[in-house]
Amino acid sequence: MPKYLVIVESPAKEKTISKILGKDFTVKSSFGHIRDLPKSKLGIDVEHNFEPTYVNIAKAKKLISDLKKSSGNSDKIYLATDFDREGEAIAWHLKEALGLPDGKISRITFHEITPEAIKEAVKNPRKIDYALVDSQQARRILDRIMGYKLSPLLWKKIKIGLSAGRVQSVAVMIICDREEEIKKFVPVEYWSVEAELSKQEGSKNLFTAALSSKNGVKYDKLSIKSKQESDSILRELEGAKYTVKSVESKQRRRSPYGPYTTSTMQQDASRRLGFSASKTMMIAQKLYEGINVGGDGGAGLITYMRTDSLNIAKSVQGETLKFIGENYGKNFAPETPRFYRTKSKGAQEAHEAIRPTSPKRIPASIKQFLSPDEFKLYDLIWKRFVASQMSDAIYNTVSADISANDYIFRASGSTLVFDGFLKVYNIDDDEKDAKLPDLTAGEILDLNKLLPQQHFTEPPPRYNEASLIKALEENGIGRPSTYAPTIKTILDRLYVRLENKKFMPTNLGIVVNDVLKKHFGSIINIKFTSGIEEKLDDIAENKTEWQNVLKDFYEPFERDLSAAEKNLERQKIEPQKSGEVCPKCGKPMVIRDSRSGQFLGCSGYPECKTTMRLGKDGKAMPDAEETDMKCDKCASPLIKKIGFRGKAYLACKNYPECKTTYNIDKNGNKVLKPEPEKTDIKCEKCGSMMLKRIGKRGPFLTCSAFPKCRNLQWITLKKEKTQKPEPQKKKTSKKK
């Protein structure tokens, strides 16, 4: 009996695929990359055609040994890494690091982890696509050169610990440019005039009509520039008779959105669920790799989650149309399947959109097997996909022109008559249901009142995660695998911060952006970064050599770098003065930036490490506020404090003698926090007793030695065992 070895990237995928293929196959995980460029040096011989030097990753030493042993005992080896360029590169690195002969290996890929897809992939293996490997290798080398050459310059001229990158620096530039637009914006006053009308039959159903034109000349948004002009219009309308001039009725159809790509999934999860891009990708990875939803074992619930394609397999379209007809009615399923094409630059149309592996797996039917966040994201993906294959929503619309002296007012209404795809996927419709009364041409209407209103133009909004990802995609900056890590990097480096979920550049980010734009404007710009992505696509399609792309980049970059070394002066980042005084040492407090916002820090840092919260008025906020509530245990006053994540809670003033704490409900009342339950479980890190606590996601164990020991274990209720969660940082995408 021949022995087969399948190497995948992650342990979760390993378990799922192992159950699908059975006992003749051994499935092993590489835990991502097992070799990379060295950390201690550039690792690229620029003088010899950009030849890279790869080294085995230190933590993968034992893993490589185990994989070599398994491969030596196998007759055939399937490299089943992810279905993208990064996955192709990992497959090649596995071949090289393990010394696998060409005749013994096959490359297999799949969009989804289902029995049908996995078995089909094994039946149809292929060779490693070296064009895809070269494309990924060129990206890695280019980013390494920029990072290892630019970062030391920033350390020397601005601050130690900074970094620059082809994608991250352009993302910061986009945010800084928007902030500059907002600062320079000058609001413009304008007015609108509406008429509140009703039928003469004594109807109380009022409706509004907006001023549209005068003597055939249309009014645009800024036509009425002042109160004087508005008042002049009101005077001319005094005593006017409001007559229905014309009524037009028609039907409007609204088509569904396409299924999700990585970008649109991250945008929708941000808007609808409040998930960060990193969190969305971490959860999507779990849904793709497989979750036990009953039956024989784990199942991949969605297709591959790094994609910019809107393609859908024909077999799945047929299955989905049948599902829609059976569950919602035949009129909800269009006669022919819907097809979508992506508008993003360089989209890889051979991939598939993100969709559930089966439309029959209704979210409610598997809710019990998913965490709350996993269910929310799966529910969103399922609804978006099923809706994308459903019939149009149909509206009846009515518009009426109403004359008054020389003026025309326009009223419009819309009524949903067939919900179509809206049955599954709700959207914010720009024509919400607004019924007009039955109007006929020549009919006289009663004027209730005229409604003049002052407005001012507004500056462009700051970017949030959803709009920033959309801007990156529209401009061809990065690829699906880079959006989440790019946003995480610029936050971690404190180039930007989030305020009310909107990105704002920090002082540091503004200084770094100005330096890069001034001295490296030829490469830190949207056009260059987008052009590089197109050249990487050309490499993947065998249209150009990867070394040529690097040569075209390196020569002007090296010139700019040499000039900056000579001409760039040391930059100072002065923290903003606050007018507050440190309560401990008396030195001035200054405003500093953190990832979660601004705060007050002592200017005597690091000798004095006093920090204070900063209020919206720019003044220091007290760390604790005394209340008139009493502690139930010792009768001491309770003080209101702000926790680590900004959530308020109540604590006993008699701390540390009394450690009672309370949550605060919506009405401002105290709710006693449940005390942790002692257990006989010992901490595997420090040997201290583990405490059982109840969190939003259910019960979990924490070490009693917290905060010195931060060991944590989730409790799996079904199996009554504990499992140690991987830190969130490690669960984000390994793609770079």
N, C-alpha and C positions, 0 to 999 in steps of 0.2 A: 504494500500500500504506500503510494507516494506521500511525502510529508510536505505541507505547504506552510509558509510563513507569510503573514500579512503584517506590515508595519504601518501604523497610523500615527497621528500626532498627539492625541490626548488619551488619558486613561478612560475617560467617560465613553469615548468612541470605541475604545478597545473592548469594553464590556458589552456594548450593544452589538457590535459586529461579530464578536465571538459567538454570541448566542444564535446569530443568524446563520453563520457558516458551518457550525457544528464541529465535531471532534476531529475531523481530518485536517482542520486548519488551526494553527497557533497564531493568535493575534497579539502583537506587542506594540507598546507605545514608545515613541521617541521623545515625548515631552517637548515637542517643538524642535528647535534647532539643536544639533549636537556639535556643530562647529561654526566658527565665525571669525571675523577679523580680530586680531589681538587687541586687547584693551590698552595695553601699555605703550603702543606705538601706532603710527599711521597704518602700517601693514600693506602699503601699496607702493610698488616700484614705479613711480611716475616716469622715470627715464627709460624704462623698458616696457613701453606700451601698456602702462597701468596694470602690470601683473600683480594680482592680489596674493597675499600669504594668509592662508586659513589655518587656524589652530583648533584643536578639539576643546570644547568648553570644559572647564575643570570639573564642574559638578556632574558632567555626563560621563566621567571616566568609567565608573562601574557599569553604567547603562550600556556604553559602547562594548564593553567586555561581554555583557550578557547577550547583546544583540548579535555579536560576532559568533558566539557559541550557538545561538539558535539558528542563525543563518547557515552555519557549517553543518548542522544536522537536518537541513531542509533541502528538498529536491528543487523547489521553486519558491521564489520570493516575490511577493507583490508589494510594491511601494504605493500605499494608499493614502498619501498625504493630501492636504486640501486641494480643492479644485480652483486654484488661481496661481499666479506667478510665484508667490511666496511658497506655496505648497510644492510647486515644480522644483524650485531651488532647494527646498528641504529634501526632496526625493534624491536629487543629484548629490547633495552633501552626504546623505546616508550611503549612497553607492560608493562615494570616494572614501569616506571615513571607515567604512566597514570592509573596504576592498572587495566589493561584490563584482563578480564577472558578468559581462553583458549578457551572456547566454543563459544566465540563471535568474535574471530579474525581469519583471514586467511592471509597467506603470498602469495603475487603474484609478479612475476618478468617478465620482458620483455626485449628483446634485442633492440627493437626499439619502438618509440612512434608513432604508426600508428593505425588507427581504428581496423584493423584486429588483430594486436598483442595485443592491450589492451583488446579487447573483448574476445580474446582467453585466456588471462591470467585470467580474471575474471571467465571464465567458468571452469578453471582448477587450483583452488587455492591449496596451500599445507600448511604444518605446518612450523614453524620457524626451520631452520636447526641449532641445537645447536652445532654441530661439527664445523660449520663455525664460529659461535659466539665465541666458545672457542679458535679457531685459531686466530681470530682477538684480542680477549682479551689477549691471551698470548703475541702477538706482542706488544700490547699497554703497558702491564705491564713490559715486558722486556725493551722496549725503555724508559719507565718512570724510572726504576731502574738505567739504565745507565746514563740517563740525569741528574737525581736528585742526584746521588752519584758521578759521574765523574765531573760534571760542578763545584760544589763548590771547588773541588781539583784544577781545572784549575784556578778558580778565586783567590785562595789562593797562588798558586805557580807561576802563569804567569800574568794574567790580569783579572780584573772584567769584566763580561759580556760575557765570552766565553762559549761555549757549546761543548759537544761531543756526538756522537751517533753511533749506530751500523752501519748504512749505510753511513751517511754523513762523518764520520771520515775515512772510507775506500775509499770513493770517493776522499777526499783530499790526502790520501796516494797514490792513483794511479797517481794523478797529480804530486805530489812531486817526486815519483819514476821516472816518465818520465823526469822531469826536471834534476834529478841527472844523468840519462842516457845521456841526451844532454850535460851536463857539462863534463862528462868523455869521451865523444865520440872523437875519433881521426880519422880524415878523411884519406882515403886511395886513392892514385892516381891510375887511370887506363885510358886506351886509347881504342878508337874504330877506326876501319878503314872501310870506305864505298867506293864503286866505283860508280861513276855517269856514266851511260851507255846509249847508244841508238842503234837502228838498223842501219845497214850499208846503207840502202836505202836512206840515207839523211834525215831521220825523225828528227824533232826537239823535239819530245816528249822524254825528258830525264826521266830516272827512276834510283833509287838507289838500290844497293844490298849490304848487310852487310857481312863482313868477317865472315865465318862460321867455317872453319876447315883447317888444313894443314896435308896432307898425312894421312887423316882419323882420325886425332886427333881433337876433337871438341874444339872450343874456348868458354869459358864461359865469364861472365861479367868482371872478374878481371884477365883474362889471360895475357893481354898486360899491363905490370905494369909501363912502363916508356916511355919517348920520344925516348930513345935509341932503345928500342925494336920495337917501331912503325916505326922509321926510317929504321931499319934493314929490316922490312917487305916491306917497300916501295922500297928499293933498289932491293930486290929479285923480285919485280913485274915489274921492269923497262923492257920495251919491251915485256911484256907478251901478249899473244893472249887470248882474252876473248871469250870463246866458251860455248854455251848453252849445258850443259851436260844432263839435264833431265827437263821435264816439267810435273807437276802433277795438274790436275784440279779435283775439287770435290765440293760438295754442303755442306754448313754448315747451320744448323738450330739453331735459338736462341729462347728459350722459354721465356715467360713473367715472371715477378716477381709475387709473390703471393700478395693478397690484404694486406692492412695495418694492423699491430698490433699497439699498443700504441707506442712502441719503434720505429718501422720503420716510422710511421707517423711523430713523432717528429724529427727523423733524416732527412727525406726528406723535411719537412717544414723548417728546419734549412738550408739545402743546397740550396734548390730551391727558397724559399721565404724570407729567412733571419729572420724567426720567432724564438724567444726563445721558450724553452719547455713550460714555463708558459703561454706564449701568445697563443701557439698552443692549449693547453688544455683548456684555457678560451674560445677560439673561438669554439672549438669542442664541448664544453659543450652546447653552445648556439644552435649549429646545431642539437645536439641530442635532446635537450629539446623542441625545436619547434620554428619555425619562420613563421609568416604570409606571405604566398607566393600567396595570392589571394584565392578566393573561400570562403569556409565557416569559415575559421579560421586558426590557427597555425597548422604546421605539423612538425614532427620530420624528419629532412632531412638525418640523418645518424644513424647508429646503435650505441650501447653503445661504448664509446671511451676509456674505460679502459679494455684492453683485451690483452692477449698474445696468443690467438688462431687464427688459419687460417681457421677454419671451415666456411662453407657457407651453408645456408639452401638450400635443394634440390629444393624447389619451386622457390626460387630466381634464382638459376642457370638456371632452365628451362626458366624462364622469360627473363633472360639476354641473353641466346643463341638466343632466338627468336628475341630480340631487335637487336642484332648484325647482324643477317642474314638480317633483314628487312632494316637496316640503312647503312650497310657497304658491304653487299653481302654475299652469302652463303659460299664462300671460306674463309671468315674471321671468321667463327664460326666452331670450331672443332666438329667432329662427336659426341664425348662424353664430358661431363663436366670435367673441370680440378679440381683436388683435391690437396691440399697442407698440409704439416705437419710442424709444428713449430719445430725449433731446440733449442729453449730456454729451460733452466732447469725449471722443475715444471710447465710447461704451463698448463692452465686449458682448456682442449680440449672441455669441454661442452659449452664453450662460443662461440661466433661468431667473425669473423674478423670485422674490421671497414669497412663499405660499405655504399653506398647510400641506403635509404629505398626503392627506386625504380629506376632502371636504366633509366626509361622513363623520369625521372625528369632531363632533360639535363641542365647543368649549365647555358648556355646562356639564357634559357627560364625563369629563375628565378633571373637573375642578378639584375634586377631593385629592387628586394625586399631585397637584401643583401648589407651589407656594403662592401667596397672594400676588406677588409681582410677576411670577411666571404666568399665572392665569391672565392677568391684565394684558400682558404683551401678546400672548397667544390669541386671546380673544380679539385684540386689535388686528392682528395679522389675518386671522380667519375671516373676520367681517370684511376687511378691505378686499381680500381676494374674492370671496363669494360675490360681494357686491360688484366687483369689476366685471363679472360675467353675466350680470342681470340686465333686465330691460331698463330703458330710460324712465326717469320720472317725468310726469306730464303735468303742466300747469295751464290753467285758463287765465289769460291776462287781459286786462281792460285798461285802456288809456283814453282820457277825455280832455279835449281842449276847451277851456272856458274863457269867453271874452268878457272884458270889463273896460269900457271906453276904448282906448287905443292899445290896451294890454291883453296878453294871453297868459292864462294860468294853465298848468297841466297837472292833472291828477292821474294816478295809476294804481292799479290793484292787481293782486295775483292770488289764485286759489289752487291748491294742490288737488288734482282730481285722480291721479294714479301715482302711488308712491314708488313703484318700481324698485330700484336698488336702495332707495331710502328706507325700505323695510328692514334692511340689514345694517346699513352704514349711514349714520346721520352726519350731515354736513351743515356748516353755517351758511345758509342760503342767503344770497344778497337780495332775493325777492321773497321775503317772508310773507306768509298769508296776510293779506290786507284787502278786505273786500270793499269794493265801492258799491253804493246803492245803484239800482237800475236807473241809468240816465239815458235820455233821448235827445237828439239834436233839436235845438230850438227851445228847450226847457229852461225856465227861469229858476234860479236858485236863490236861497236866502244867505246873506252874509252874516255870520255870527261875529267875527272880528278879523282884523288883519294882524298878522304876526311878524313884525320886523325884528330881526335878530342880528346882533353884532358878532363877528367872527374874526379870528386872526389866523393867518397861515402858521403852520407848525414846522419845526425843523425835522429833518429825517430822523426816524427813531434809532436809538442805539440797538446794536445787534444783540439778540439772545442766541441760545444754542441753535435753535431751529433756523433762524434767518442767517446766521453765520455759515452753517453747513450748506444752506441753499446758495449763498454767495460763492462759497468755495467751489461747489459743483458747477454752477453756471459759468464760472470763469476758468474751469478746467484746472483748478488748483488741487493737487493730490488725487487720490483714488478712494474707492469705498473703504479700504482697510485703514486709511490714514486719518479720516475725519476725527474719530474719537481720541486717538493718541495725540493728535495735534492740539486739540482743545485742552487735554489734560496737561500737556507740556507747558503751554503758555500760561496756564493757571499756576502750575507748580513753580515755574520760574519767576512768578510774581510780575510778569510783564502786563498782565491784565487782572482784573478782579471782577467778581460778580456782585452787582448791587441791584436788588429787586429783580434778580434773574437776568439782568442786562450787563453786557460786557463794558467795562470802563478801563482805559489804559491807566496804569500807575505811572508815577514820575519816572521810575526805572524803565518801564516800557517805552515811554515817550523818548527818553534819552537814547536808548538802544536803537529805536526805530529811526531817529534823526541821524544817528551815526551811520547806520547801514544804508539809508537812502542817499546820504551825501557821498559816501565813499565807495559803495557797492551798488549804486543805482542800476547798473547794467544787468545785474543778476537778481537783485532783490526787488522784483517787480512782477506784476501779474502776467505780462506778456511773455517774459522769459520763462517763468515757472510753468505756465501753460504750454509753452513751446517744448520744454523738456519732456513733459508728459506725452506729447505727440511723437517726439523722437523715440521715447521708450516704447511706444506702441509700434513704431516702425521697426525697431529691433525685434520685437516679439513676432512681427510678421515677415521677418527675414528680408526687410527692405534696406537695411543699413547695418554696418558693423558697430558693435558697442564701443570699441576703442575710438572710433571717429567722433562719436557723440561726446566722449570725455575730452578729447583733444580740443574740440570746438569750444567747450566750456572752460577748460583749464587755462589756456593762454591768456585770455582777457582777465580771468579771475586772479591769476598770479600777478599781473601788472597792477590791478587795483589793490591787492594785498600789500605789495611792496610800497606803493605810494601812501597807503594808509599808515603803514609802520613809520614812515618818515614825517608825514604831515599831520596826523591826528594827535591832538593834544589830550592830556589827561582830563577826563570829564568828571565834574562834581555833581552828585545827586543830593541836593540839599532838602531835607525833610521840611514840610510846611510848618510854620510856627502856629501855635494854638492859643496862646495867652493864658494857658493853665500852668500851674506850678506843681511840681512833684510833692505829694504829701509826706514823703519819707526823707528826701534830701534837699528839697527846696529849689532844685534846678528846674529850668523851663521844661514843660512837656511839649513834645512835637508830634505831629500827625504822621503815622506810618501806615504802610499798606500791608495787608495780609491777603491770603487767598479768599477769605470770606468777607473782607471789607476793611475799612480803615479803623484804627484804634490809636489811643494816645500812649506814647512810650516816653520814658524819661530820657532826656538828652544826655544824661550821664552814663548811659549804657556803654560798656557792660558792667561797670562798677555798681550801678543801680539798675535793677531789672524791673522796676515798677511799671505796670501797664494799667490802663483804665479804658472802659468802654466809651465810645464816642457817640453822642446823641446826634439826631438829625439837625439840631441847631448848631452843631460844631462845638458844643460844650461837653464837659466830662459828665458821664452818668454814674451815679453811685452804684457800687457793686451790690449793695443790699438796701432794701427799703422796709422799714418797720411797718407792720400792719396791726389792726386791732383784734386779730384772731389769736387764740391761745393754743398752746400745745396740749394735746389730750393726755399726755403722759406726765408732764412736770408743770403744766400751767404757765410756763414762760411764754413771752410774746413770740409770735412767728414773724420771721422776716422773709421778704420776697427777694429771691435771687434769680440770676440768669445762668442757666446751665451752659455746658460746653457747646451745644448746638444752637444756642440762642433761645431755648425754651425756658419760660419762667416756671419756678417751683417755690414751695414754701419750706423753710427749714427752721428748726428750733434755735432761738437765740442763745440757748444754754449749751450750744455745741462747744467742746466735744463731749461734755458730760452726758448730754442727751443728743442722740443722733437721729431723732425722728424727722422725717421729711414727708411732704405731701405734694401731690399733683394739684393743679388748678383746673377746675372744669370750665365750661363755656360761660357759666354765670359768675365766675370768680370765687366759687366756693372751694374749700379744701377737700381733697380726696386722699385719704391715707394711702401711701405707697405700701404695697405688700412687702413685708420683711423677707429677706432671702432665707431659704430653708437649708438648714445644715444637712450634709450628706456624709456618707462614709467613704466617698470617693476621694482619692488623693490626686493632687495636681501632678501631672507627668513631667512638668518642668522644674518645680521647686519643692514638691512634696507636701505643700500646704493643703488644707481641707478645701474641697470645692463646694460652692454654694449654688443652690438652685434658685433661679430667678425667672420671672415671667415677663417677656417682652412682646412687642407687636406681632412677631412671627411665632410666638409660642414660648414654651419653656426652654431654658438654656442654663448651662453651668459656667460659673466664673470662679476664678481663684480668689480665695479669701485674702490673699496677700496683695490684692490690687491696691494702688497702681504700680507697685514694684514688679509684680508679675501680672501680665495681661492675658494669660491663657484663657481661652474660651472654647466651649464645646456646645453645639446644638444638640438637642435631645430629639431623636426620631421616635415619635410616639408609637408608630405601627410596630416597630421591631423592639421597642423598649431598650434601645441601645443608643450610645452617643456617637456622633461622628464629628470629627474636627473639620470646621470649614476652612477652605483655603482663603487667605487674605484677599480682599477685594482687588488689590493692586495686581496680584498674580492671576486673577481670573479675567482680567481684561485681555483684549486680543494680543496675541504674540506678534501680530503683524507690525512692521515699522515702515 
